[in-house]
Amino acid sequence: MEAQKLLTKNPRAELYYDLIELFTGLSLVAFLWTHMIFVATILLGADIYNKLAAGLDKYYLSYVGIPIIIAIAILHVLSAGRRIPTRYQEQKIIWRHAKMIKGTDTWIWVFQVITGVSILVLAAIHIFIILSQWPIEANISTQRMKEFLWFYLILLLLGEYHAGFGLYRQFVKWGWFPRKSLGYVTKCITVIILALGFAALWVFNTMGGAL
């Protein structure tokens, strides 16, 4: 908390941290939704899925994109995580205040912290699994989805919750869109992306030996 106190004494530093949090957050949401659309190409068949994956490798988009996304994620963790209480006593105070205030946005922030920490761990495991089973192909992805189904279900739910409500919080914070309308839009997009994710998982788990 001492570092946080020092930062709050410098409005310019706080602004820079907020801008980094905004830029990295928007970049990660864009990546997550684009990634889910890519995964959902399995709905169009294994051939299209494999051709898209091969194209990403052919033009080195995967090899360049993965390190960039990891770097952006690290920046986001550092910028967004600077306000997270690390001491148990501070966490108890935050939890007590959230229950007292009973505000929706307060609880959104609390669950953003919980899901953010969870995603950090799960995403690191996901990247390790992907890199250890490279290249990306439909048959490999099918085996992975079957073996780690519950892992990917949890990651999908947490990731889309964090992305949707994170986008909502950022836009409300900067006052770019009306709160009520923005809530409807982000929830609608989240439902669509979740539907694509669930459908893709279902297809992977029913393809089996057909590949």
C-alpha positions as CSV (number, residue, x, y, z in Angstrom):
1,M,0.0,0.0,0.0
2,E,3.0,2.3,0.5
3,A,3.7,2.3,-3.3
4,Q,0.0,3.1,-3.9
5,K,0.1,6.1,-1.6
6,L,3.2,7.4,-3.3
7,L,1.5,7.0,-6.7
8,T,-1.6,8.8,-5.6
9,K,0.5,11.9,-4.7
10,N,1.5,12.2,-8.4
11,P,-1.6,12.7,-10.6
12,R,0.5,12.6,-13.8
13,A,1.9,9.2,-12.9
14,E,-1.6,7.9,-12.0
15,L,-2.8,9.2,-15.4
16,Y,0.0,7.3,-17.2
17,Y,-0.8,4.1,-15.3
18,D,-4.5,4.5,-16.1
19,L,-3.7,5.0,-19.8
20,I,-1.5,1.9,-19.8
21,E,-4.3,-0.1,-18.1
22,L,-6.8,1.2,-20.7
23,F,-4.6,0.4,-23.7
24,T,-3.5,-3.0,-22.5
25,G,-7.0,-3.9,-21.4
26,L,-8.6,-3.0,-24.7
27,S,-5.8,-4.9,-26.6
28,L,-6.4,-8.0,-24.5
29,V,-10.1,-7.9,-25.0
30,A,-9.6,-7.5,-28.8
31,F,-7.2,-10.4,-28.8
32,L,-9.5,-12.6,-26.7
33,W,-12.5,-12.0,-28.9
34,T,-10.5,-12.5,-32.1
35,H,-8.9,-15.6,-30.7
36,M,-12.4,-17.0,-29.9
37,I,-13.5,-16.3,-33.4
38,F,-10.5,-18.2,-34.7
39,V,-11.2,-21.2,-32.4
40,A,-14.8,-21.1,-33.6
41,T,-13.8,-21.7,-37.2
42,I,-13.8,-25.4,-36.2
43,L,-17.6,-25.0,-36.6
44,L,-16.9,-24.7,-40.3
45,G,-14.8,-27.8,-40.4
46,A,-11.3,-29.1,-39.6
47,D,-9.9,-28.1,-43.0
48,I,-10.7,-24.4,-42.5
49,Y,-9.4,-24.5,-39.0
50,N,-6.1,-26.1,-40.1
51,K,-5.7,-23.7,-43.1
52,L,-6.2,-20.7,-40.8
53,A,-3.7,-22.0,-38.3
54,A,-1.2,-22.8,-41.1
55,G,-1.6,-19.3,-42.5
56,L,-0.9,-17.7,-39.1
57,D,2.4,-19.7,-39.0
58,K,3.3,-19.1,-42.6
59,Y,3.2,-15.4,-42.2
60,Y,4.8,-15.6,-38.7
61,L,1.8,-14.0,-37.0
62,S,1.7,-16.6,-34.3
63,Y,5.4,-16.3,-33.6
64,V,5.3,-12.5,-33.4
65,G,1.8,-12.3,-31.8
66,I,2.3,-14.6,-28.8
67,P,5.3,-12.7,-27.3
68,I,3.5,-9.4,-27.9
69,I,0.4,-10.6,-26.2
70,I,2.4,-11.9,-23.3
71,A,4.2,-8.5,-22.9
72,I,0.8,-6.7,-23.1
73,A,-0.6,-9.0,-20.4
74,I,2.3,-8.4,-18.1
75,L,1.9,-4.6,-18.5
76,H,-1.8,-5.0,-17.8
77,V,-1.2,-7.0,-14.6
78,L,1.3,-4.4,-13.4
79,S,-0.9,-1.4,-14.2
80,A,-4.3,-2.8,-13.2
81,G,-2.9,-4.8,-10.2
82,R,-1.3,-1.8,-8.5
83,R,-4.5,-1.1,-6.5
84,I,-5.1,-4.7,-5.4
85,P,-4.5,-5.0,-1.6
86,T,-1.9,-7.6,-0.9
87,R,-2.2,-7.8,2.9
88,Y,-4.8,-10.0,4.5
89,Q,-6.0,-7.2,6.7
90,E,-6.4,-4.9,3.8
91,Q,-8.4,-7.5,1.9
92,K,-10.7,-8.0,4.8
93,I,-11.4,-4.2,4.8
94,I,-12.1,-4.2,1.1
95,W,-14.5,-7.1,1.5
96,R,-16.3,-5.5,4.4
97,H,-16.7,-2.2,2.6
98,A,-18.1,-4.0,-0.5
99,K,-20.7,-5.7,1.7
100,M,-21.6,-2.4,3.4
101,I,-21.9,-0.4,0.1
102,K,-23.8,-3.1,-1.8
103,G,-23.1,-1.3,-5.1
104,T,-23.0,-3.3,-8.3
105,D,-19.9,-1.6,-9.6
106,T,-18.1,-2.3,-6.3
107,W,-18.8,-6.0,-6.6
108,I,-17.8,-6.0,-10.3
109,W,-14.4,-4.6,-9.2
110,V,-14.0,-7.3,-6.5
111,F,-14.8,-10.1,-8.9
112,Q,-12.5,-8.5,-11.5
113,V,-9.7,-8.9,-9.1
114,I,-10.6,-12.5,-8.3
115,T,-11.0,-13.5,-12.0
116,G,-8.0,-11.5,-13.0
117,V,-5.7,-13.4,-10.6
118,S,-7.3,-16.7,-11.7
119,I,-6.9,-16.0,-15.4
120,L,-3.2,-15.1,-14.9
121,V,-2.6,-18.6,-13.6
122,L,-4.8,-20.4,-16.1
123,A,-3.6,-18.5,-19.1
124,A,0.1,-19.3,-18.2
125,I,-0.9,-23.0,-18.1
126,H,-2.8,-22.7,-21.4
127,I,0.2,-21.0,-23.1
128,F,2.6,-23.8,-21.8
129,I,0.2,-26.5,-23.1
130,I,-0.1,-24.8,-26.5
131,L,3.6,-24.3,-27.0
132,S,4.4,-27.9,-25.9
133,Q,1.9,-29.2,-28.6
134,W,2.8,-26.9,-31.4
135,P,1.8,-26.5,-34.3
136,I,-1.9,-25.8,-33.9
137,E,-4.0,-28.4,-35.7
138,A,-7.5,-29.7,-35.4
139,N,-6.5,-33.2,-34.3
140,I,-4.2,-31.9,-31.6
141,S,-6.7,-29.3,-30.4
142,T,-9.4,-32.1,-30.3
143,Q,-7.2,-34.2,-28.0
144,R,-6.4,-31.2,-25.9
145,M,-10.0,-30.2,-25.5
146,K,-11.0,-33.7,-24.5
147,E,-8.2,-34.1,-22.0
148,F,-8.6,-30.6,-20.4
149,L,-12.3,-30.0,-21.0
150,W,-13.1,-28.6,-17.5
151,F,-10.0,-26.5,-17.6
152,Y,-11.1,-24.8,-20.8
153,L,-14.7,-24.4,-19.6
154,I,-13.5,-22.5,-16.5
155,L,-11.0,-20.5,-18.5
156,L,-13.7,-19.6,-21.1
157,L,-16.1,-18.4,-18.4
158,L,-13.6,-16.5,-16.4
159,G,-12.0,-14.9,-19.4
160,E,-15.3,-13.7,-21.0
161,Y,-16.5,-12.4,-17.6
162,H,-13.3,-10.5,-17.0
163,A,-13.2,-9.1,-20.6
164,G,-16.9,-8.1,-20.7
165,F,-17.0,-6.4,-17.3
166,G,-13.5,-5.0,-17.7
167,L,-14.5,-3.3,-20.9
168,Y,-17.6,-1.9,-19.2
169,R,-15.6,-0.6,-16.2
170,Q,-13.1,1.2,-18.5
171,F,-15.7,2.9,-20.7
172,V,-17.7,4.0,-17.6
173,K,-14.5,5.2,-16.0
174,W,-13.6,7.4,-18.9
175,G,-17.2,8.5,-19.5
176,W,-17.3,7.4,-23.1
177,F,-20.7,5.8,-23.2
178,P,-23.9,5.8,-21.1
179,R,-23.7,3.2,-18.3
180,K,-27.0,1.5,-19.0
181,S,-26.6,1.1,-22.7
182,L,-23.0,0.0,-22.4
183,G,-24.0,-2.7,-19.9
184,Y,-26.5,-4.1,-22.4
185,V,-24.0,-4.1,-25.3
186,T,-21.1,-5.7,-23.3
187,K,-23.4,-8.4,-22.0
188,C,-24.8,-9.1,-25.4
189,I,-21.2,-9.5,-26.9
190,T,-20.2,-11.6,-24.0
191,V,-23.1,-14.0,-24.5
192,I,-22.3,-14.2,-28.2
193,I,-18.6,-15.0,-27.6
194,L,-19.5,-17.5,-24.9
195,A,-22.0,-19.2,-27.3
196,L,-19.2,-19.5,-29.9
197,G,-16.8,-20.9,-27.3
198,F,-19.3,-23.5,-26.0
199,A,-20.2,-24.5,-29.5
200,A,-16.5,-24.9,-30.4
201,L,-15.8,-27.0,-27.3
202,W,-18.8,-29.2,-28.2
203,V,-17.6,-29.7,-31.8
204,F,-14.0,-30.6,-30.6
205,N,-15.5,-33.1,-28.1
206,T,-17.6,-34.8,-30.8
207,M,-15.1,-35.0,-33.6
208,G,-13.1,-37.8,-32.1
209,G,-11.5,-40.2,-34.6
210,A,-13.1,-38.4,-37.5
211,L,-10.0,-36.4,-38.0
